Amino acid sequence: MAYQPSIEQVLVTLLARTVSGSSADIILPDWCTSAIVKVTCTPVTGTTPTLNVYIQSKLGTAAAGDGEQLLGPTGTATYDDFVSFTQITAAATRIARVVGGGNVEHAAADGALTAGSMRNGPIGRAWRIKWVIGGTNPSLTFAVMAQFIA
């Protein structure tokens, strides 16, 4: 049986959050072709708190001399949703199994993909995790981790 490399990585550390935000860019291992991504949300407080979590690919064209930089021609990166977890309103664990493949064309979406949906296609080389928090005085304690698989 051939060796199949895999690693686990925390993408968003476990913290109580009250506002929307996003992770730093995440560069996937060169050999990565799929991933299992888990969102764990524990204490949830406030009036009608909501949490939407997106996996986004970072897109662009490297400018001359930028080497590994993934910046667009204007120097602005484009982030595009390819996974939108089902909205979380209470303690929950959500899992997405992301496998590269298939063809898809769509308008770029930054935090706009319908909750509980995914797009087919390559998984990309650079990601970020985006979260959108709603409600009145919300506080949601959550983390995001991934297992990257060859």
N, CA, C and O atoms as a GROMACS GRO file, in nm:
protein
  600
    1MET      N    1   0.085  -0.118   0.000
    1MET     CA    2   0.000   0.000   0.000
    1MET      C    3   0.089   0.124   0.000
    1MET      O    4   0.182   0.135   0.080
    2ALA      N    5   0.061   0.217  -0.091
    2ALA     CA    6   0.141   0.338  -0.105
    2ALA      C    7   0.113   0.434   0.011
    2ALA      O    8   0.001   0.443   0.062
    3TYR      N    9   0.217   0.505   0.050
    3TYR     CA   10   0.205   0.606   0.156
    3TYR      C   11   0.123   0.724   0.105
    3TYR      O   12   0.153   0.779  -0.001
    4GLN      N   13   0.022   0.763   0.180
    4GLN     CA   14  -0.061   0.878   0.147
    4GLN      C   15  -0.035   0.986   0.250
    4GLN      O   16  -0.081   0.974   0.364
    5PRO      N   17   0.038   1.093   0.214
    5PRO     CA   18   0.065   1.196   0.314
    5PRO      C   19  -0.062   1.270   0.355
    5PRO      O   20  -0.154   1.290   0.275
    6SER      N   21  -0.064   1.308   0.481
    6SER     CA   22  -0.172   1.394   0.531
    6SER      C   23  -0.119   1.470   0.651
    6SER      O   24  -0.031   1.421   0.723
    7ILE      N   25  -0.172   1.588   0.673
    7ILE     CA   26  -0.138   1.666   0.791
    7ILE      C   27  -0.264   1.732   0.842
    7ILE      O   28  -0.357   1.759   0.766
    8GLU      N   29  -0.267   1.758   0.972
    8GLU     CA   30  -0.376   1.832   1.032
    8GLU      C   31  -0.325   1.970   1.070
    8GLU      O   32  -0.211   1.985   1.116
    9GLN      N   33  -0.409   2.070   1.052
    9GLN     CA   34  -0.368   2.208   1.079
    9GLN      C   35  -0.487   2.287   1.132
    9GLN      O   36  -0.598   2.275   1.082
   10VAL      N   37  -0.462   2.367   1.235
   10VAL     CA   38  -0.563   2.459   1.286
   10VAL      C   39  -0.564   2.580   1.193
   10VAL      O   40  -0.461   2.644   1.172
   11LEU      N   41  -0.681   2.610   1.136
   11LEU     CA   42  -0.693   2.723   1.043
   11LEU      C   43  -0.743   2.848   1.113
   11LEU      O   44  -0.705   2.960   1.076
   12VAL      N   45  -0.829   2.830   1.214
   12VAL     CA   46  -0.881   2.941   1.296
   12VAL      C   47  -0.879   2.891   1.440
   12VAL      O   48  -0.945   2.792   1.471
   13THR      N   49  -0.805   2.958   1.527
   13THR     CA   50  -0.792   2.913   1.666
   13THR      C   51  -0.923   2.930   1.743
   13THR      O   52  -1.004   3.017   1.712
   14LEU      N   53  -0.940   2.846   1.845
   14LEU     CA   54  -1.059   2.849   1.929
   14LEU      C   55  -1.060   2.975   2.014
   14LEU      O   56  -0.977   2.993   2.102
   15LEU      N   57  -1.157   3.063   1.986
   15LEU     CA   58  -1.174   3.189   2.059
   15LEU      C   59  -1.320   3.228   2.056
   15LEU      O   60  -1.394   3.188   1.967
   16ALA      N   61  -1.362   3.306   2.155
   16ALA     CA   62  -1.494   3.369   2.151
   16ALA      C   63  -1.484   3.490   2.060
   16ALA      O   64  -1.395   3.574   2.076
   17ARG      N   65  -1.575   3.500   1.964
   17ARG     CA   66  -1.574   3.611   1.869
   17ARG      C   67  -1.709   3.680   1.868
   17ARG      O   68  -1.813   3.616   1.884
   18THR      N   69  -1.707   3.810   1.849
   18THR     CA   70  -1.831   3.888   1.849
   18THR      C   71  -1.851   3.964   1.718
   18THR      O   72  -1.957   4.023   1.696
   19VAL      N   73  -1.750   3.963   1.631
   19VAL     CA   74  -1.759   4.034   1.503
   19VAL      C   75  -1.710   3.944   1.389
   19VAL      O   76  -1.639   3.846   1.410
   20SER      N   77  -1.750   3.980   1.268
   20SER     CA   78  -1.708   3.907   1.149
   20SER      C   79  -1.560   3.927   1.124
   20SER      O   80  -1.501   4.024   1.171
   21GLY      N   81  -1.499   3.835   1.050
   21GLY     CA   82  -1.357   3.847   1.021
   21GLY      C   83  -1.311   3.738   0.926
   21GLY      O   84  -1.393   3.667   0.868
   22SER      N   85  -1.180   3.726   0.911
   22SER     CA   86  -1.124   3.623   0.824
   22SER      C   87  -0.985   3.586   0.874
   22SER      O   88  -0.919   3.663   0.944
   23SER      N   89  -0.941   3.468   0.835
   23SER     CA   90  -0.809   3.420   0.873
   23SER      C   91  -0.703   3.484   0.783
   23SER      O   92  -0.735   3.549   0.684
   24ALA      N   93  -0.579   3.463   0.820
   24ALA     CA   94  -0.469   3.496   0.730
   24ALA      C   95  -0.474   3.397   0.614
   24ALA      O   96  -0.542   3.295   0.623
   25ASP      N   97  -0.403   3.426   0.506
   25ASP     CA   98  -0.396   3.333   0.395
   25ASP      C   99  -0.333   3.202   0.440
   25ASP      O  100  -0.241   3.201   0.522
   26ILE      N  101  -0.384   3.092   0.386
   26ILE     CA  102  -0.336   2.957   0.419
   26ILE      C  103  -0.282   2.897   0.290
   26ILE      O  104  -0.356   2.882   0.193
   27ILE      N  105  -0.154   2.863   0.288
   27ILE     CA  106  -0.094   2.801   0.170
   27ILE      C  107  -0.098   2.650   0.190
   27ILE      O  108  -0.039   2.598   0.285
   28LEU      N  109  -0.167   2.580   0.102
   28LEU     CA  110  -0.181   2.436   0.112
   28LEU      C  111  -0.052   2.367   0.069
   28LEU      O  112   0.023   2.420  -0.012
   29PRO      N  113  -0.027   2.247   0.124
   29PRO     CA  114   0.091   2.171   0.081
   29PRO      C  115   0.082   2.142  -0.069
   29PRO      O  116  -0.027   2.124  -0.124
   30ASP      N  117   0.198   2.138  -0.136
   30ASP     CA  118   0.202   2.113  -0.281
   30ASP      C  119   0.131   1.985  -0.321
   30ASP      O  120   0.072   1.979  -0.429
   31TRP      N  121   0.135   1.884  -0.237
   31TRP     CA  122   0.080   1.754  -0.271
   31TRP      C  123  -0.069   1.741  -0.238
   31TRP      O  124  -0.129   1.637  -0.266
   32CYS      N  125  -0.129   1.843  -0.181
   32CYS     CA  126  -0.267   1.835  -0.134
   32CYS      C  127  -0.367   1.836  -0.250
   32CYS      O  128  -0.364   1.924  -0.335
   33THR      N  129  -0.455   1.735  -0.252
   33THR     CA  130  -0.560   1.728  -0.354
   33THR      C  131  -0.700   1.728  -0.292
   33THR      O  132  -0.799   1.746  -0.363
   34SER      N  133  -0.710   1.708  -0.161
   34SER     CA  134  -0.838   1.710  -0.092
   34SER      C  135  -0.817   1.745   0.054
   34SER      O  136  -0.705   1.749   0.104
   35ALA      N  137  -0.930   1.770   0.121
   35ALA     CA  138  -0.922   1.807   0.263
   35ALA      C  139  -1.053   1.774   0.333
   35ALA      O  140  -1.159   1.766   0.271
   36ILE      N  141  -1.043   1.754   0.462
   36ILE     CA  142  -1.160   1.743   0.548
   36ILE      C  143  -1.150   1.862   0.643
   36ILE      O  144  -1.051   1.877   0.715
   37VAL      N  145  -1.252   1.948   0.642
   37VAL     CA  146  -1.249   2.070   0.721
   37VAL      C  147  -1.362   2.065   0.823
   37VAL      O  148  -1.476   2.032   0.790
   38LYS      N  149  -1.328   2.096   0.948
   38LYS     CA  150  -1.424   2.090   1.058
   38LYS      C  151  -1.438   2.225   1.126
   38LYS      O  152  -1.338   2.289   1.160
   39VAL      N  153  -1.562   2.268   1.145
   39VAL     CA  154  -1.593   2.387   1.224
   39VAL      C  155  -1.658   2.338   1.353
   39VAL      O  156  -1.757   2.266   1.350
   40THR      N  157  -1.600   2.376   1.466
   40THR     CA  158  -1.656   2.340   1.596
   40THR      C  159  -1.695   2.468   1.668
   40THR      O  160  -1.612   2.557   1.688
   41CYS      N  161  -1.823   2.477   1.705
   41CYS     CA  162  -1.873   2.594   1.776
   41CYS      C  163  -1.931   2.546   1.909
   41CYS      O  164  -2.017   2.458   1.910
   42THR      N  165  -1.884   2.603   2.019
   42THR     CA  166  -1.931   2.560   2.151
   42THR      C  167  -2.020   2.666   2.213
   42THR      O  168  -2.135   2.678   2.168
   43PRO      N  169  -1.978   2.742   2.311
   43PRO     CA  170  -2.072   2.838   2.369
   43PRO      C  171  -2.121   2.941   2.268
   43PRO      O  172  -2.043   2.998   2.192
   44VAL      N  173  -2.252   2.964   2.267
   44VAL     CA  174  -2.316   3.062   2.181
   44VAL      C  175  -2.407   3.145   2.270
   44VAL      O  176  -2.494   3.091   2.339
   45THR      N  177  -2.387   3.278   2.269
   45THR     CA  178  -2.472   3.365   2.351
   45THR      C  179  -2.521   3.483   2.268
   45THR      O  180  -2.471   3.508   2.158
   46GLY      N  181  -2.619   3.553   2.320
   46GLY     CA  182  -2.677   3.668   2.252
   46GLY      C  183  -2.818   3.636   2.206
   46GLY      O  184  -2.868   3.526   2.228
   47THR      N  185  -2.880   3.733   2.143
   47THR     CA  186  -3.015   3.715   2.089
   47THR      C  187  -3.005   3.678   1.942
   47THR      O  188  -2.948   3.753   1.863
   48THR      N  189  -3.059   3.565   1.906
   48THR     CA  190  -3.054   3.507   1.770
   48THR      C  191  -2.914   3.516   1.707
   48THR      O  192  -2.899   3.572   1.599
   49PRO      N  193  -2.812   3.462   1.775
   49PRO     CA  194  -2.677   3.465   1.718
   49PRO      C  195  -2.668   3.372   1.596
   49PRO      O  196  -2.727   3.265   1.594
   50THR      N  197  -2.592   3.415   1.495
   50THR     CA  198  -2.570   3.333   1.376
   50THR      C  199  -2.422   3.337   1.338
   50THR      O  200  -2.353   3.437   1.360
   51LEU      N  201  -2.376   3.227   1.282
   51LEU     CA  202  -2.238   3.216   1.234
   51LEU      C  203  -2.240   3.150   1.097
   51LEU      O  204  -2.288   3.038   1.082
   52ASN      N  205  -2.189   3.221   0.997
   52ASN     CA  206  -2.170   3.165   0.863
   52ASN      C  207  -2.020   3.155   0.841
   52ASN      O  208  -1.946   3.252   0.860
   53VAL      N  209  -1.974   3.036   0.800
   53VAL     CA  210  -1.831   3.012   0.776
   53VAL      C  211  -1.812   2.971   0.631
   53VAL      O  212  -1.884   2.886   0.579
   54TYR      N  213  -1.713   3.033   0.566
   54TYR     CA  214  -1.683   3.008   0.426
   54TYR      C  215  -1.538   2.963   0.413
   54TYR      O  216  -1.450   3.012   0.484
   55ILE      N  217  -1.513   2.870   0.320
   55ILE     CA  218  -1.377   2.842   0.274
   55ILE      C  219  -1.366   2.914   0.141
   55ILE      O  220  -1.449   2.897   0.052
   56GLN      N  221  -1.260   2.996   0.128
   56GLN     CA  222  -1.242   3.075   0.006
   56GLN      C  223  -1.107   3.045  -0.056
   56GLN      O  224  -1.009   3.022   0.015
   57SER      N  225  -1.102   3.044  -0.189
   57SER     CA  226  -0.973   3.034  -0.256
   57SER      C  227  -0.927   3.175  -0.291
   57SER      O  228  -1.007   3.263  -0.321
   58LYS      N  229  -0.797   3.192  -0.286
   58LYS     CA  230  -0.737   3.322  -0.320
   58LYS      C  231  -0.691   3.312  -0.465
   58LYS      O  232  -0.616   3.222  -0.502
   59LEU      N  233  -0.738   3.406  -0.546
   59LEU     CA  234  -0.712   3.402  -0.690
   59LEU      C  235  -0.639   3.527  -0.735
   59LEU      O  236  -0.647   3.632  -0.672
   60GLY      N  237  -0.567   3.514  -0.846
   60GLY     CA  238  -0.501   3.629  -0.904
   60GLY      C  239  -0.391   3.586  -0.997
   60GLY      O  240  -0.367   3.467  -1.016
   61THR      N  241  -0.324   3.683  -1.054
   61THR     CA  242  -0.212   3.658  -1.144
   61THR      C  243  -0.088   3.717  -1.079
   61THR      O  244  -0.089   3.832  -1.036
   62ALA      N  245   0.018   3.639  -1.072
   62ALA     CA  246   0.142   3.690  -1.012
   62ALA      C  247   0.195   3.805  -1.096
   62ALA      O  248   0.208   3.793  -1.218
   63ALA      N  249   0.226   3.913  -1.030
   63ALA     CA  250   0.288   4.027  -1.099
   63ALA      C  251   0.436   3.996  -1.120
   63ALA      O  252   0.493   3.915  -1.047
   64ALA      N  253   0.498   4.060  -1.218
   64ALA     CA  254   0.640   4.036  -1.249
   64ALA      C  255   0.724   4.054  -1.124
   64ALA      O  256   0.715   4.156  -1.056
   65GLY      N  257   0.808   3.954  -1.094
   65GLY     CA  258   0.898   3.962  -0.981
   65GLY      C  259   0.836   3.923  -0.849
   65GLY      O  260   0.903   3.930  -0.746
   66ASP      N  261   0.709   3.884  -0.848
   66ASP     CA  262   0.643   3.850  -0.722
   66ASP      C  263   0.665   3.706  -0.679
   66ASP      O  264   0.631   3.669  -0.567
   67GLY      N  265   0.722   3.622  -0.766
   67GLY     CA  266   0.748   3.484  -0.729
   67GLY      C  267   0.621   3.411  -0.690
   67GLY      O  268   0.533   3.392  -0.774
   68GLU      N  269   0.609   3.370  -0.563
   68GLU     CA  270   0.495   3.294  -0.515
   68GLU      C  271   0.375   3.380  -0.479
   68GLU      O  272   0.272   3.326  -0.439
   69GLN      N  273   0.385   3.511  -0.490
   69GLN     CA  274   0.274   3.598  -0.452
   69GLN      C  275   0.153   3.569  -0.540
   69GLN      O  276   0.167   3.548  -0.660
   70LEU      N  277   0.035   3.568  -0.480
   70LEU     CA  278  -0.089   3.543  -0.553
   70LEU      C  279  -0.173   3.670  -0.556
   70LEU      O  280  -0.287   3.671  -0.509
   71LEU      N  281  -0.117   3.775  -0.610
   71LEU     CA  282  -0.187   3.903  -0.619
   71LEU      C  283  -0.239   3.922  -0.760
   71LEU      O  284  -0.178   3.877  -0.857
   72GLY      N  285  -0.351   3.988  -0.770
   72GLY     CA  286  -0.407   4.019  -0.901
   72GLY      C  287  -0.322   4.122  -0.972
   72GLY      O  288  -0.231   4.179  -0.912
   73PRO      N  289  -0.350   4.146  -1.100
   73PRO     CA  290  -0.271   4.242  -1.178
   73PRO      C  291  -0.272   4.382  -1.118
   73PRO      O  292  -0.178   4.458  -1.140
   74THR      N  293  -0.374   4.417  -1.042
   74THR     CA  294  -0.381   4.549  -0.981
   74THR      C  295  -0.323   4.548  -0.840
   74THR      O  296  -0.321   4.650  -0.772
   75GLY      N  297  -0.275   4.430  -0.794
   75GLY     CA  298  -0.223   4.419  -0.659
   75GLY      C  299  -0.330   4.382  -0.558
   75GLY      O  300  -0.302   4.376  -0.438
   76THR      N  301  -0.454   4.357  -0.605
   76THR     CA  302  -0.563   4.322  -0.516
   76THR      C  303  -0.600   4.176  -0.535
   76THR      O  304  -0.629   4.134  -0.647
   77ALA      N  305  -0.600   4.099  -0.428
   77ALA     CA  306  -0.638   3.959  -0.436
   77ALA      C  307  -0.789   3.947  -0.448
   77ALA      O  308  -0.863   4.034  -0.401
   78THR      N  309  -0.834   3.840  -0.513
   78THR     CA  310  -0.976   3.807  -0.520
   78THR      C  311  -0.998   3.681  -0.438
   78THR      O  312  -0.932   3.580  -0.460
   79TYR      N  313  -1.092   3.687  -0.343
   79TYR     CA  314  -1.129   3.570  -0.265
   79TYR      C  315  -1.263   3.520  -0.313
   79TYR      O  316  -1.357   3.598  -0.330
   80ASP      N  317  -1.273   3.389  -0.335
   80ASP     CA  318  -1.394   3.330  -0.392
   80ASP      C  319  -1.440   3.213  -0.306
   80ASP      O  320  -1.363   3.120  -0.279
   81ASP      N  321  -1.567   3.218  -0.263
   81ASP     CA  322  -1.624   3.110  -0.182
   81ASP      C  323  -1.631   2.982  -0.263
   81ASP      O  324  -1.673   2.985  -0.379
   82PHE      N  325  -1.591   2.869  -0.205
   82PHE     CA  326  -1.621   2.741  -0.266
   82PHE      C  327  -1.687   2.644  -0.169
   82PHE      O  328  -1.736   2.540  -0.210
   83VAL      N  329  -1.688   2.677  -0.040
   83VAL     CA  330  -1.766   2.603   0.059
   83VAL      C  331  -1.833   2.705   0.150
   83VAL      O  332  -1.770   2.800   0.196
   84SER      N  333  -1.961   2.684   0.175
   84SER     CA  334  -2.036   2.765   0.272
   84SER      C  335  -2.105   2.666   0.366
   84SER      O  336  -2.200   2.599   0.328
   85PHE      N  337  -2.055   2.658   0.490
   85PHE     CA  338  -2.114   2.566   0.586
   85PHE      C  339  -2.257   2.607   0.619
   85PHE      O  340  -2.292   2.725   0.608
   86THR      N  341  -2.340   2.511   0.659
   86THR     CA  342  -2.474   2.541   0.706
   86THR      C  343  -2.463   2.638   0.822
   86THR      O  344  -2.378   2.622   0.909
   87GLN      N  345  -2.550   2.738   0.825
   87GLN     CA  346  -2.546   2.841   0.930
   87GLN      C  347  -2.555   2.777   1.068
   87GLN      O  348  -2.636   2.687   1.091
   88ILE      N  349  -2.471   2.826   1.159
   88ILE     CA  350  -2.467   2.776   1.297
   88ILE      C  351  -2.537   2.876   1.388
   88ILE      O  352  -2.508   2.996   1.384
   89THR      N  353  -2.631   2.827   1.471
   89THR     CA  354  -2.706   2.912   1.563
   89THR      C  355  -2.698   2.862   1.706
   89THR      O  356  -2.750   2.925   1.798
   90ALA      N  357  -2.632   2.747   1.726
   90ALA     CA  358  -2.616   2.686   1.859
   90ALA      C  359  -2.490   2.602   1.854
   90ALA      O  360  -2.427   2.589   1.749
   91ALA      N  361  -2.451   2.544   1.967
   91ALA     CA  362  -2.333   2.458   1.969
   91ALA      C  363  -2.347   2.350   1.860
   91ALA      O  364  -2.451   2.284   1.851
   92ALA      N  365  -2.242   2.334   1.779
   92ALA     CA  366  -2.250   2.240   1.667
   92ALA      C  367  -2.111   2.207   1.616
   92ALA      O  368  -2.015   2.279   1.640
   93THR      N  369  -2.103   2.096   1.544
   93THR     CA  370  -1.983   2.060   1.467
   93THR      C  371  -2.029   2.035   1.324
   93THR      O  372  -2.120   1.956   1.300
   94ARG      N  373  -1.965   2.102   1.230
   94ARG     CA  374  -1.996   2.087   1.089
   94ARG      C  375  -1.871   2.040   1.017
   94ARG      O  376  -1.760   2.085   1.049
   95ILE      N  377  -1.886   1.950   0.920
   95ILE     CA  378  -1.772   1.895   0.847
   95ILE      C  379  -1.797   1.906   0.697
   95ILE      O  380  -1.907   1.879   0.648
   96ALA      N  381  -1.693   1.947   0.624
   96ALA     CA  382  -1.697   1.952   0.477
   96ALA      C  383  -1.584   1.864   0.425
   96ALA      O  384  -1.470   1.876   0.470
   97ARG      N  385  -1.616   1.778   0.331
   97ARG     CA  386  -1.516   1.695   0.263
   97ARG      C  387  -1.495   1.756   0.126
   97ARG      O  388  -1.584   1.754   0.041
   98VAL      N  389  -1.377   1.811   0.105
   98VAL     CA  390  -1.345   1.887  -0.015
   98VAL      C  391  -1.254   1.803  -0.103
   98VAL      O  392  -1.142   1.769  -0.063
   99VAL      N  393  -1.302   1.770  -0.222
   99VAL     CA  394  -1.224   1.690  -0.317
   99VAL      C  395  -1.216   1.767  -0.447
   99VAL      O  396  -1.319   1.808  -0.501
  100GLY      N  397  -1.095   1.786  -0.497
  100GLY     CA  398  -1.079   1.859  -0.622
  100GLY      C  399  -1.130   1.780  -0.739
  100GLY      O  400  -1.121   1.657  -0.741
  101GLY      N  401  -1.184   1.848  -0.837
  101GLY     CA  402  -1.229   1.782  -0.959
  101GLY      C  403  -1.351   1.849  -1.017
  101GLY      O  404  -1.418   1.927  -0.950
  102GLY      N  405  -1.379   1.817  -1.139
  102GLY     CA  406  -1.496   1.872  -1.206
  102GLY      C  407  -1.467   2.011  -1.261
  102GLY      O  408  -1.364   2.072  -1.232
  103ASN      N  409  -1.561   2.058  -1.339
  103ASN     CA  410  -1.549   2.189  -1.400
  103ASN      C  411  -1.666   2.274  -1.356
  103ASN      O  412  -1.778   2.225  -1.343
  104VAL      N  413  -1.640   2.401  -1.332
  104VAL     CA  414  -1.746   2.490  -1.291
  104VAL      C  415  -1.710   2.632  -1.332
  104VAL      O  416  -1.593   2.671  -1.328
  105GLU      N  417  -1.810   2.709  -1.372
  105GLU     CA  418  -1.791   2.852  -1.401
  105GLU      C  419  -1.897   2.925  -1.322
  105GLU      O  420  -2.013   2.882  -1.315
  106HIS      N  421  -1.857   3.036  -1.261
  106HIS     CA  422  -1.951   3.112  -1.178
  106HIS      C  423  -1.898   3.253  -1.155
  106HIS      O  424  -1.780   3.280  -1.176
  107ALA      N  425  -1.986   3.339  -1.112
  107ALA     CA  426  -1.944   3.474  -1.073
  107ALA      C  427  -1.872   3.464  -0.939
  107ALA      O  428  -1.911   3.384  -0.854
  108ALA      N  429  -1.766   3.542  -0.920
  108ALA     CA  430  -1.694   3.541  -0.793
  108ALA      C  431  -1.788   3.583  -0.681
  108ALA      O  432  -1.872   3.671  -0.698
  109ALA      N  433  -1.772   3.518  -0.566
  109ALA     CA  434  -1.857   3.547  -0.449
  109ALA      C  435  -1.768   3.558  -0.326
  109ALA      O  436  -1.692   3.465  -0.297
  110ASP      N  437  -1.776   3.667  -0.254
  110ASP     CA  438  -1.699   3.686  -0.132
  110ASP      C  439  -1.798   3.694  -0.016
  110ASP      O  440  -1.852   3.800   0.014
  111GLY      N  441  -1.821   3.579   0.049
  111GLY     CA  442  -1.916   3.573   0.159
  111GLY      C  443  -2.060   3.574   0.111
  111GLY      O  444  -2.149   3.620   0.182
  112ALA      N  445  -2.084   3.522  -0.011
  112ALA     CA  446  -2.219   3.527  -0.067
  112ALA      C  447  -2.272   3.391  -0.112
  112ALA      O  448  -2.388   3.382  -0.154
  113LEU      N  449  -2.192   3.284  -0.103
  113LEU     CA  450  -2.239   3.151  -0.142
  113LEU      C  451  -2.347   3.106  -0.045
  113LEU      O  452  -2.334   3.125   0.076
  114THR      N  453  -2.453   3.045  -0.097
  114THR     CA  454  -2.566   3.000  -0.016
  114THR      C  455  -2.520   2.904   0.094
  114THR      O  456  -2.441   2.814   0.068
  115ALA      N  457  -2.568   2.924   0.216
  115ALA     CA  458  -2.532   2.839   0.330
  115ALA      C  459  -2.562   2.694   0.297
  115ALA      O  460  -2.665   2.662   0.238
  116GLY      N  461  -2.470   2.605   0.336
  116GLY     CA  462  -2.488   2.463   0.316
  116GLY      C  463  -2.459   2.418   0.174
  116GLY      O  464  -2.511   2.314   0.131
  117SER      N  465  -2.377   2.494   0.098
  117SER     CA  466  -2.350   2.455  -0.040
  117SER      C  467  -2.201   2.458  -0.070
  117SER      O  468  -2.122   2.520   0.001
  118MET      N  469  -2.163   2.388  -0.179
  118MET     CA  470  -2.024   2.379  -0.223
  118MET      C  471  -2.019   2.391  -0.374
  118MET      O  472  -2.117   2.363  -0.444
  119ARG      N  473  -1.903   2.434  -0.424
  119ARG     CA  474  -1.879   2.438  -0.568
  119ARG      C  475  -1.776   2.332  -0.602
  119ARG      O  476  -1.680   2.312  -0.527
  120ASN      N  477  -1.793   2.263  -0.715
  120ASN     CA  478  -1.695   2.168  -0.765
  120ASN      C  479  -1.579   2.244  -0.828
  120ASN      O  480  -1.589   2.363  -0.857
  121GLY      N  481  -1.469   2.173  -0.847
  121GLY     CA  482  -1.354   2.231  -0.914
  121GLY      C  483  -1.228   2.206  -0.834
  121GLY      O  484  -1.234   2.146  -0.727
  122PRO      N  485  -1.114   2.252  -0.881
  122PRO     CA  486  -0.988   2.235  -0.808
  122PRO      C  487  -0.996   2.305  -0.672
  122PRO      O  488  -1.068   2.404  -0.657
  123ILE      N  489  -0.921   2.255  -0.575
  123ILE     CA  490  -0.927   2.314  -0.441
  123ILE      C  491  -0.833   2.433  -0.426
  123ILE      O  492  -0.840   2.505  -0.326
  124GLY      N  493  -0.746   2.456  -0.524
  124GLY     CA  494  -0.658   2.573  -0.521
  124GLY      C  495  -0.534   2.553  -0.436
  124GLY      O  496  -0.515   2.448  -0.376
  125ARG      N  497  -0.451   2.653  -0.434
  125ARG     CA  498  -0.322   2.648  -0.361
  125ARG      C  499  -0.326   2.737  -0.238
  125ARG      O  500  -0.254   2.711  -0.141
  126ALA      N  501  -0.409   2.843  -0.240
  126ALA     CA  502  -0.416   2.937  -0.126
  126ALA      C  503  -0.562   2.954  -0.086
  126ALA      O  504  -0.650   2.974  -0.170
  127TRP      N  505  -0.587   2.946   0.044
  127TRP     CA  506  -0.721   2.959   0.100
  127TRP      C  507  -0.722   3.068   0.207
  127TRP      O  508  -0.617   3.116   0.250
  128ARG      N  509  -0.842   3.105   0.248
  128ARG     CA  510  -0.863   3.172   0.374
  128ARG      C  511  -1.001   3.127   0.424
  128ARG      O  512  -1.085   3.081   0.346
  129ILE      N  513  -1.022   3.142   0.554
  129ILE     CA  514  -1.150   3.114   0.615
  129ILE      C  515  -1.213   3.248   0.650
  129ILE      O  516  -1.150   3.333   0.711
  130LYS      N  517  -1.338   3.266   0.609
  130LYS     CA  518  -1.411   3.389   0.639
  130LYS      C  519  -1.531   3.352   0.727
  130LYS      O  520  -1.596   3.250   0.704
  131TRP      N  521  -1.559   3.436   0.826
  131TRP     CA  522  -1.677   3.414   0.909
  131TRP      C  523  -1.758   3.542   0.920
  131TRP      O  524  -1.704   3.653   0.928
  132VAL      N  525  -1.891   3.523   0.920
  132VAL     CA  526  -1.983   3.635   0.932
  132VAL      C  527  -2.072   3.606   1.052
  132VAL      O  528  -2.142   3.505   1.056
  133ILE      N  529  -2.070   3.697   1.149
  133ILE     CA  530  -2.145   3.682   1.274
  133ILE      C  531  -2.261   3.781   1.273
  133ILE      O  532  -2.244   3.898   1.238
  134GLY      N  533  -2.380   3.732   1.311
  134GLY     CA  534  -2.498   3.817   1.317
  134GLY      C  535  -2.572   3.798   1.447
  134GLY      O  536  -2.537   3.712   1.528
  135GLY      N  537  -2.674   3.879   1.468
  135GLY     CA  538  -2.756   3.872   1.589
  135GLY      C  539  -2.736   3.997   1.673
  135GLY      O  540  -2.666   4.090   1.635
  136THR      N  541  -2.800   3.996   1.790
  136THR     CA  542  -2.788   4.107   1.884
  136THR      C  543  -2.696   4.064   1.998
  136THR      O  544  -2.724   3.966   2.066
  137ASN      N  545  -2.586   4.137   2.018
  137ASN     CA  546  -2.484   4.104   2.117
  137ASN      C  547  -2.439   3.958   2.108
  137ASN      O  548  -2.434   3.888   2.209
  138PRO      N  549  -2.404   3.911   1.986
  138PRO     CA  550  -2.364   3.771   1.972
  138PRO      C  551  -2.223   3.746   2.023
  138PRO      O  552  -2.136   3.834   2.016
  139SER      N  553  -2.201   3.628   2.075
  139SER     CA  554  -2.067   3.579   2.108
  139SER      C  555  -2.066   3.430   2.076
  139SER      O  556  -2.143   3.353   2.134
  140LEU      N  557  -1.978   3.391   1.984
  140LEU     CA  558  -1.970   3.252   1.942
  140LEU      C  559  -1.826   3.206   1.958
  140LEU      O  560  -1.734   3.271   1.907
  141THR      N  561  -1.806   3.096   2.028
  141THR     CA  562  -1.673   3.040   2.046
  141THR      C  563  -1.657   2.928   1.944
  141THR      O  564  -1.728   2.827   1.949
  142PHE      N  565  -1.563   2.947   1.851
  142PHE     CA  566  -1.548   2.846   1.746
  142PHE      C  567  -1.404   2.836   1.700
  142PHE      O  568  -1.321   2.923   1.725
  143ALA      N  569  -1.377   2.726   1.631
  143ALA     CA  570  -1.246   2.699   1.570
  143ALA      C  571  -1.270   2.627   1.438
  143ALA      O  572  -1.375   2.566   1.416
  144VAL      N  573  -1.170   2.635   1.350
  144VAL     CA  574  -1.174   2.564   1.224
  144VAL      C  575  -1.042   2.490   1.209
  144VAL      O  576  -0.935   2.548   1.225
  145MET      N  577  -1.051   2.361   1.178
  145MET     CA  578  -0.929   2.282   1.155
  145MET      C  579  -0.947   2.200   1.029
  145MET      O  580  -1.060   2.177   0.985
  146ALA      N  581  -0.835   2.157   0.972
  146ALA     CA  582  -0.841   2.078   0.848
  146ALA      C  583  -0.741   1.966   0.852
  146ALA      O  584  -0.635   1.975   0.915
  147GLN      N  585  -0.776   1.860   0.784
  147GLN     CA  586  -0.682   1.752   0.752
  147GLN      C  587  -0.661   1.759   0.602
  147GLN      O  588  -0.754   1.736   0.525
  148PHE      N  589  -0.538   1.791   0.561
  148PHE     CA  590  -0.505   1.798   0.418
  148PHE      C  591  -0.454   1.662   0.374
  148PHE      O  592  -0.373   1.599   0.443
  149ILE      N  593  -0.502   1.616   0.259
  149ILE     CA  594  -0.478   1.479   0.213
  149ILE      C  595  -0.426   1.481   0.070
  149ILE      O  596  -0.471   1.561  -0.012
  150ALA      N  597  -0.330   1.391   0.040
  150ALA     CA  598  -0.278   1.378  -0.097
  150ALA      C  599  -0.380   1.307  -0.183
  150ALA      O  600  -0.355   1.286  -0.302
   0.00000   0.00000   0.00000
